[in-house]
Each structure stands twice: as structure tokens, then as C-alpha cells.
């Protein structure tokens, strides 16, 4: 069985893989995450996931017995990608436009080995309740929004803003577990390895 590498520094993705019993080694794959002109959000997240997986594979000294997982998540509102906030004002502005509305979360997962690279994009919809300015400022002060796509974490303090999720909760967190498990199986990597 191939050794699985996770090309991500995200602790959430590490936790999600551990949740389904898949041992892995973390590596960091640095890529340019700039969106290309006119690039659709779904194409953007899929391209980044694939580039992370392939960059991770290229960084290994012995890639022959390796499989690398890359993933990327984007919060999308009215066709616009809401990335990680630049600063406090950016985060508060992002959260204000999400307040009381539904937005889309796109997460792409890619797996690459020495012979192939496969990827899938999972779309989920998240609705926020109306959020007061005082709540937003308090949330920013927690530190949680600073490095999160869309300036919130559904698995953290930001959960109190979420009135509904349609689709994959784990994809909103950062890794769609159903689709990831199916793809891993196709690469000969089973889930629940701790049970064997």
C-alpha cells in the first residue's frame, strides 16, 4: 500500500483524515494561489488542489510508493471568491455581506501518484443568520477568522452563525470525507486502518 502524504498545513484536514482512520504524513507544497483571469471558482479550487498534490509529489525523494492528497476550499458569494481576510476591516466586511444570506462553499480534493492525478469538486450551501456588528467585532477579537476562507470556521466559534448547511459538512470544514474515501479506495488506500 502506498504511503499517503497530505499536502496541506491545515490542522482541520489532518483531523478529518484521522477521523476516518487514514494514517498520513504531512508536507507543505507551496504554490501560487492567485486566481487566473476569468477563472470560475470551481475551476480555481480544483486547479489548486491538483497543483498542491502534484507539487507535493514532486518534492518527494521516493515518489514511486507515494500518494499525495491536495485540497482547497473557497467560500463563494454571487460568483466571487471570498478568500482569507487581509486584515480586520476585510474580515468584518466579508462577514457583513455573508450575514443573513446563503453562500456556496467549494472544496476540491486531488490525489496524485506516479502515474495519475484525479480530482473532484464538492459544492455545499451554507446559510448564516443575521449577525450584529458587535458580534462580528467580538468574533474577530477571538482570532479565529484571521486565516480562514470567508473569514469564518464552521467547526469553531463561527458555528453559531450557521442556520443551515446543505451538502457535505466535512467539505465545508476542508475535506469532503465521502468523496475522499472513495478516491483513496481507488488508489488502494483503505479507511479505518486502525481497525485492521
Buried (B, 14 or more C-beta within 10 A) or exposed (E): EBBBBBBBEBEBBBEBBEEBBBEBEBBEBEBEEEBEEEEBBBBBBBBBBBBBBBBBBEBBEEBEEBBBBBBBBBBBBEEEBBBBBEEBEBBBBBBEBBBEEEBBBBBBBBBBBEEEBBBBBBBBEBBBEEBEEEBBEEBBEEEBBEEBBBBBBBBBBBEEBBEEBEBBBBBBBBBBBEBBBEBBEEBEBBBEEEEE
